[in-house]
Each structure stands twice: as C-alpha cells, then as structure tokens.
Amino acid sequence: MTGFILYGSQASLFTGKARGYMNWKGLSFEEKAVDEVIMKTVILPHVGWPVVPVLQTPDGRIVQDTADIISEIETTHPEPSVMPAGPVQRFASLLMQVYGDQWLLLPAMHYRWNYNEDWIFTEFGRSSAPDAPASEHYAIGKQRGEKFRAMVPMLGINEATIPGIEASYEQFLSEFSAHLEEFNYVFGDRPSLADFALLGPLYAHLYRDPASREIMERVAPNVARWAERTISGQDHTGDLIGNDVIPKTLEPMFKRHSAEHIPVMEATNALFAAWCETAASGDEVPRGLGMVPFVACGCEGQTLALSFSLFRLQAALDALDELSGNDRANAEVFLTRINAEELLSFKLPRRLERKNCKLCLV
Ligand SMILES: N[C@@H](CCC(=O)N[C@@H](CS)C(=O)NCC(=O)O)C(=O)O
C-alpha cells in the first residue's frame, strides 16, 4: 500500500477519470466510497464544498480536482508519463480534456437523468448510506441526487435540444469507434491523458448506468471495450504514436468539439470579461457566468456558461503558447484541420487559478 486514498464514488464521472488513471499508474491505493461520515469529516473540512474525487496523499495532503490529482502523481511518480512525448500531441491531449471534462458532460447528464433516473437515485442511496435498509436507498439517494438532477435544465438539456444532443453523441460514438478500429487508445496502443479525460463521461454515466450502456453496446461496442480496458488501467506495454503525429481518425471528434463547444467558450469568455470589469485579484469566480447559446446537430439551446471550461481551456492554451518553430507550425496545421483556428487568437481577459479548491482570479 502506497498510502494514497481516493475518496469518490462508483457513480461519479470524475472519480472514474481519476480511478482509471491511478489504476494505470500502477500505484496501489485505497478507494473509499464517500458516505455521510467521510463527507463531514474529510471533504467538507478540507475542501470546503461537497465534491469528489478527493485524493489524500501518503503525507496526508488533500488534493481536489482531477487535473491536480494527476499532476500531483505525475510529479511524485513520473514514470510512465501520462502525457504523450510530442508537444502537439500534448496540446491536443489537453484540448481533449476540455472536451471530455466540460462538453461531453451534456450527453453524460442527459442519458443519466433522462434514461436512468430511478436506478441512479437508488445507486446514490446505496453508496452514501450502505448500512441503511435497501428499501430506503431510493429516498436517501433522491435527497442526495436532486442537486445533480437540477443541473440538467441548466445545462440546456430539454425537449428542443435532446434530439441534437443524442444525434451528436451517437455520431461521436461512431467516430471514436472508427478510431478504435486502428488503435487501442486515443494516442496509440497504451492509454494517455486523453483516454482518462474521455473516460470520465464515457464510464460512470454512459457505460455503467444500465440504460446508457445498452446504447453504447448497440452503437459502439468498440467504445464499451475501450471503457473496460481504460478503467482497469492494465495496458502498459503498447507504444504511443511517434513523431508527434495526431491520427486522422481523431479529427472528426475534434471537429465536433470545435463546432459545438468553441462558440460556447467564446460566449463564456465574453461574460467572463464583463464579470472581470468589477472584480479584483483573488476574487472567487462564479461557477456559472450566465447562459450562452449552443447548437448540437442543428438543435439550438442555451447552456450554463461554465467558468471552469475557461480554466481547462487555459491549460491547453498555455501548452499552445509554449510552442515555437516547427512545433507551432504543426499545431497551426492541426488546428486548421479541426476547424479550431479561433484558438490561435483566443485570450482569456484575466488568468484563472485554483485557490483552496475554488476557482479564483489571479
Ligand atoms: N473539475 C472537477 C470536477 C469534479 C466534479 O464535478 N465532481 C462531481 C461528481 S463527478 C461533484 O462532486 N460535483 C458536485 C458539485 O459540482 O457541486 C474535477 O476534475 O475533479
């Protein structure tokens, strides 16, 4: 035992991302399901708000946010690296992380809550109060899960947008499935950051929730097998693609992200700029900055302008800014091919950072 404890839950999107990564990293760790006691004695006192996953390091430090968890472990246990070797691949991995963490959230939330509601309430009850009688799990879980259910309309998931969200997700599944005909993972034959980022939405909500799994098995059994491989974290020996090549089979997925999510992040950035006008350094940034338009497969709606999406994008843009010479030219070619030229000039009006597990203005 290395002394790491991962506090989370089987039903949690971001715990799946962290668990798959830690399994692959080959660290032995204990995973503890967050019940009421852990919430009150570990999460709330150390993090300040109810969220999972949370990592406790062997020296007792508490780390929240999957990117920080990954970075903590990469620093103390650098081999094997979760990042591909090529600088453009590394930038593309961080961009895929924006997609997985922030935009595939829409299908993840839609299918969980519109196809699996009774099941997931019971599951929440089972995990947060394992000692309660089974007959009480649904009611306990409903109390705990209502706040997540309430996010569905805020994210813009409604009758008008559901056909577009479903069409886009099914097309995404087909695109990823076609890629997996060529490679076992996103950047070759072993997992890397982009796999764990996609695993978040694609595991707990879209593979593990039973009605979602039926859809994944029907549309893209290759993706279901990938989710099983990636959560188990067994593949260490395969190679990542060399020469900083980004396979063409990934382009349809990146193009989908560019078409749907970049306009949302641009509109979010405009709201952020307006908010910054009266904010001071160190201020906590609201999680939602307002509502912004989005389009998925021809269906139009309004979605919450998530400040955290800008924070994840900032990490990708930092990696882009570090490139020069041939690497920069290759990144520009990549961005042009995925219809994301806007990112070449995308600037946040102010930098963001996390302080005490909250998003703040630098
Ligand atoms: N950016 C965070 C997101 C964590 C997150 O949203 N976790 C969900 C469960 S999967 C949660 O606890 N949400 C509570 C909330 O957002 O209030 C990460 O990468 O760890």
The ligand as an SDF file (V2000), in Angstrom:
LIG
                    3D

 20 19  0  0  0  0  0  0  0  0999 V2000
  -13.2510   19.7660  -12.0100 N   0  0  0  0  0  0  0  0  0  0  0  0
  -13.5330   18.7790  -11.0080 C   0  0  0  0  0  0  0  0  0  0  0  0
  -14.9810   18.3260  -11.1320 C   0  0  0  0  0  0  0  0  0  0  0  0
  -15.4350   17.4190  -10.0340 C   0  0  0  0  0  0  0  0  0  0  0  0
  -16.9260   17.2270  -10.0650 C   0  0  0  0  0  0  0  0  0  0  0  0
  -17.6770   17.9880  -10.7080 O   0  0  0  0  0  0  0  0  0  0  0  0
  -17.3690   16.1800   -9.3690 N   0  0  0  0  0  0  0  0  0  0  0  0
  -18.7780   15.9240   -9.2640 C   0  0  0  0  0  0  0  0  0  0  0  0
  -19.0330   14.4310   -9.1340 C   0  0  0  0  0  0  0  0  0  0  0  0
  -18.4990   13.5660  -10.5800 S   0  0  0  0  0  0  0  0  0  0  0  0
  -19.2690   16.5720   -7.9970 C   0  0  0  0  0  0  0  0  0  0  0  0
  -18.9310   16.1540   -6.9060 O   0  0  0  0  0  0  0  0  0  0  0  0
  -19.9950   17.6560   -8.1540 N   0  0  0  0  0  0  0  0  0  0  0  0
  -20.5250   18.3930   -7.0530 C   0  0  0  0  0  0  0  0  0  0  0  0
  -20.7660   19.7950   -7.4940 C   0  0  0  0  0  0  0  0  0  0  0  0
  -20.3920   20.1260   -8.6430 O   0  0  0  0  0  0  0  0  0  0  0  0
  -21.3290   20.5810   -6.7310 O   0  0  0  0  0  0  0  0  0  0  0  0
  -12.5680   17.6030  -11.1740 C   0  0  0  0  0  0  0  0  0  0  0  0
  -11.9910   17.4260  -12.2660 O   0  0  0  0  0  0  0  0  0  0  0  0
  -12.3220   16.9160  -10.1820 O   0  0  0  0  0  0  0  0  0  0  0  0
  1  2  1  0
  2  3  1  0
  2 18  1  0
  3  4  1  0
  4  5  1  0
  5  6  2  0
  5  7  1  0
  7  8  1  0
  8  9  1  0
  8 11  1  0
  9 10  1  0
 11 12  2  0
 11 13  1  0
 13 14  1  0
 14 15  1  0
 15 16  2  0
 15 17  1  0
 18 19  2  0
 18 20  1  0
M  END
$$$$
